[in-house]
Amino acid sequence: MALGFGKKRQVRSDPAKSEFVFVGSNEYNEMITDNYMRLSDSPEIRMGVERIVDMVSSMTIQLMKNTEKGDIRVSNKLSRVVDIEPNQYMTRKNFISWIVRTLLLEGGGNAVARPIFNGIELQSLMPIPPNKTSFNLGDYDYTILVDSIEYDPSTLLHFSINPEPDRPFVGSGYKVSLKDLTDNLKQSYVTKKAFMKSEYLPSVIISMDTDTNELSSEEGREEIEKRFFKRKKVGAPWIVPQGIADVRTLKPLTLQDLAINEAVEIDKKTVASLLGVPPFLLGVGTYNKDEYNNFVNTRILSIAQSIQQTMNKLILDPTMYFNFNPRSLYNYSLTDMTTAGVQMVSVNALRRNELRNWVGMPPDPDMDDLLVLENYLQQNDIQNQMKLVQNQGKGGEE
């Protein structure tokens, strides 16, 4: 049965059994003041979110089908809409990017899209801006409101992350958790900027053996400066009577002295922990391949699974499901991948052309002939044949 669009109807009014929740940007924008910094305005938060967004949206979305010989990939109109052109104005990458960014920032853990059908055939997916979306929560169910029109959740695609125990139907974002950190980082940058631009601290102090009256006024100090310390040539040395002046160079405070760098590093690590990204992606610490691959296995795949499981509502066949393909995201060397592939080929767990696809090479039809040859010849015979060919190439005989 096709998913239908909702109709306007009266919203539940029993305050004891329902809760009206705004998650969009109307409430978000009203909170913004001169002293408030939006999460999306923080370089660290934006850096972490954009990294997650880019990685999730870079994965292909495969439509899979259960068979007796294992799950296989299916290509049809549904898979094309979801994986290639979900919307006539957006690519797959941009559409998934919108979902992930909305989940993490503006949508407060929620993103809603409307599926558009022609009969039972999916035509496109329409993203609904978070400022037009709200939720009417009951004790055991809920509805979605879009521009004051109430919809059953089964008629829309409601993506969510981080559900709360008392509001399991909707997700929660990071606005509250990250607000104080955002303010701290903003203050650190303001302090650093002001410190670097400061011009009121002199770099040199000169103690003069002269009449106090001469130093009591700005005019007197300027006269002494002209008399002893100003030269026509830039960089020319000062020449003053012995004992008349004591020159001391000031060592200004550094950001290390103010502990700003340490505070920023701690805040960055906390931001990374809350977003679930490795700290080195925010510029703290050094790159670690295992930590990066674990980031893919946990944070990236967690969000991807939430999206793919929601998209499964579009499928009518119970033997099919959507699946993100994370293989291209992992950080491994070509040598490691080839070695693993060769081991799988050796036990017939992987075909040679599948291995070529792993390393980004096109299929080779000669691989099928080689496989037939191996099925009929023993390994020693194959080695002997290879030696014979090598010797013939050198002009010799065996």
Buried (B, 14 or more C-beta within 10 A) or exposed (E): EBBEEBEEEEEBEEEEEBBEBBBBBEEBEEEEEEEEBBBBEBEBBBBBBBBBBEBBBBBBBBBBBEEEEEBEEBEEEBBBBBBEBBBEEBEBBBBBBBBBBBBBBBBBBBBBBBBBBEEEEBBBBBBBBBBBBBBBBEEEEBBBBBEEEBBBBEBBBBBBBBBEEEBEBBBBBBBEBBBEBBBBBBEBBEBBEEBEEEEEEEEEEBEBEBEEEBEEEEEBBEEBEEEBBEEEEEEEEEEBEEEEBEEEEEEEEEBEEBEBEEBBBBBBBBBBEBBBBBBBBBEBBEEBEEBBBEBBEEBBBEBBEBBBEBBEBBBEEEEBBBBBBBEEBEEEEEEEBEEBBEEBBEEEEBBBBBBBBBEEEEEEEEBEEEBEEEEEEEEEEBEEEEEEEEEEEEEEEE
